[in-house]
Amino acid sequence: MSNTNSCAGIAQSGSSRNQFPVQTVASTVETILQVSTDSGTNSNFFLVAPSGGQVYGATTGLNVNANPSVIDRSSLMYGLPSGVSNDQFNSASWDGHPFRVRIVGTGTAGHNAAQTVLFNLYQGTSATLGSDKIIGTTGAAFAIAQSTTNVSFNWMIEAFLLWDSASQLMTGHYTASIGGGTTSQFVTTTVIPNLPAVTTTAGLSFLASVTLGNAASSTIQVKEFVIDLV
């Protein structure tokens, strides 16, 4: 479950629309993490900060924009469950106010003595990753798989960010971790390696990727990918 101040994102795994599927990767090409769709074909997932004239979702079950299967929010069902985002936030909420972007997941690394895993968090709106900017990473490619069997692992990247309409820059820092088998690595609080130029709230868009060191078939399961307004 996402935090009570999570205002956009997905925190559910599965094969239905707006859920994170088990994604199979069998290539050394950097691969964007995806979300399930109604068509049954997964698509690249862009996490976008709520903006525009109205932000859907409300604390009252009378809101026609809310999910009719949830008549009201409660202390246990508050982050993202009854609409596409949280009603406390609007387009102006992002201008000069800090927020967090967090992605968490698990996976199994295909067995190969040379297998490594690397996750990156980007700011951007393009499926061409060279056009986006890395704002967080699990660090140096993590050696994770043994030579005889697949190895399970988990990973997380959380970026603490600030954007304002005057400077039109996104600043901040991030932490990250990844671990599997008998080892792990942690990226301590690090200034984001780029200063993304974001002219409007439409640019508050985020995506993530995985890169394998060897093409041995591996699986990735995103558990949550959310924005929290601080």
Beta strands, then each sheet from edge to edge (+ up, - down):
strand 1: 6-10
strand 2: 22-25
strand 3: 31-32
strand 4: 34-35
strand 5: 43-44
strand 6: 47-48
strand 7: 99-109
strand 8: 116-123
strand 9: 133-137
strand 10: 142-143
strand 11: 151-163
strand 12: 170-180
strand 13: 183-191
strand 14: 205-212
strand 15: 218-229
sheet 1: 1+ 15- 2+
sheet 2: 1+ 15- 7+ 11- 12+ 13-
sheet 3: 3+ 14- 6+
sheet 4: 3+ 14- 8+ 9-
sheet 5: 3+ 14- 8+ 10-
sheet 6: 4+ 5-
end
